[in-house]
């Protein structure tokens, strides 16, 4: 497997946090995804799961708004939930088999890393009070902490 040397020491994280503040830095129990084909595929799974979790949260909020007769708020919140479901589908490794990516196995990885993430994140959720953050990181301490957690 060929590794892109521009990202040789890099890894990725996907976490939610308060809008404008980022993920909770005191937690630091962030999953680490290497900047390799397999690492990016793992990151894609994590992004999809994060989007689906927020979509379910939004959907439950929409039901609560509808029960309190706030139908406009319910509609808007349900629309946000559906947008998150679509986003989760955009971050699905099955797309790597699409004709656009079929001839070059690393093209899906490059597309996710170099285009899709940059155009999408941070992504607002919970009426803009929170964001889903995905970021590239060079801090070796993250990798060491993740290795310690596995051991």
N, C-alpha and C positions, 0 to 999 in steps of 0.2 A: 504494500500500500504506500502510495506517495503522499508525503505530508507537505502542506503548503508552509514554507519557511517564514512567510510573513507573520504567521501565528504560532510559531514553534513553541513558545512558552505559554501560550494563552489557553484559557479555559473559559467556560461560560456559566452563568447563573440565571435562574428564572425564579422570581419571588414577587409577592405583592407587598405593597406598603402604602403609607399615606402619600397622597399627591403632593409633590413638591419636596418631600423629605426622603423618599426612597424606602427601600426595605429596612426593617428594624435591624440596626447595626449591632444591637446588644444580643440579638439572637445568634447570628452568625452560624446557624446550623443549616447553611445553604448547600444544596446539592451542587456538585461540581461535574461539569461535562467537558471532557477534553475536546480540543479543536481538531478532531479527526472525523472521518466519515461516520464511524460508529458513535462517537461522542455527540456529534450534531444530530444524529438520528435519535439519541436519547433525549437531547434537549428538545427536539420537536415533540416527542411524547410528553415531556413535562409541560411544555407550553400548551399543548392541547388539553391536558388535564386541568391546568390552571384556568383556562378559558371556560371549560365545561363546569368547573366548580363555581366560578363566578356567575355563569349563566343560570345555574340552578338557584343560587342565592338571589339573583335578580328576579327569576320566575316566582319564587316564594314571596318576594316583596310585592310583586304585581298582584298576586292573589290577595295579599293582605290589604293592598290599596283598594282593590275591587270590593272586598268585604266591607270596607268603610265608605263605600260609594264614591270613591275618587277614581272614576272611570278613565279620565284623561291621564292621570298619573299612572294608573295600571297599564294603560295602552303604551305609554312612553317607556315604562319599565320593561314591559314584555317585548317591545321592539328592541331595547338594549340587550335583553337576554338572547333574542334570536340573532342579533349581530355577533354576539360572543360565540354562539354555536357555529355560525359561518366561519368566524375566525379560527375556531378549533379545527374545522374541516380544512381550512387553508394550511394549517400546520399538521398535516397528516402524511406520514411517510409513504402511504400508498401513492401519493402524487409523484413519487420518484420513478414510478413505472410509466408515467405518461409519455407519449411520443416525444415531447419536448426534451425530456431528460434521458430517454432510453439509450441513446448511442454513447453517452458519456456518464458512467456511474457516479463521478464526482460532481456533475453539474447540479444535481439537486442540493448537495451540500453547499456548493458555492452560492446558489440562488438563495437558500435559506440564510446563510451567514452574511452574504454581502448585500442582499436586497431586501428580502422579506422582513427580517428582524429590524433593520434600520427604518423601514417605512411604517412599521407597526407599533414600535415600543418607544417610550412608555405608552401604555394603552389605558385610558381612563375607565374605571368601573365604579359602581356604587354612587351614581350621580356625580362623578368627578371627585369624590372624597378620597378615593384610592386609585392606585395604578397597578397594572401588571408591568413589572420591570424585567427586561432581559438585557444582560450586559456582558461584554467581554472583559476579562480580568486577567491581570498578569501577576497577582499576588500569590506567591508560592505558599504562603501561610494557609490559604484556602485549601489547596491541594493536600498539604500536610495534615490539616484538621480532618479532612474527608478520609484520608488514609488511616488516621488514628481511630476514627469512628468505625471503620470496617474491621480493623484488627481486633 
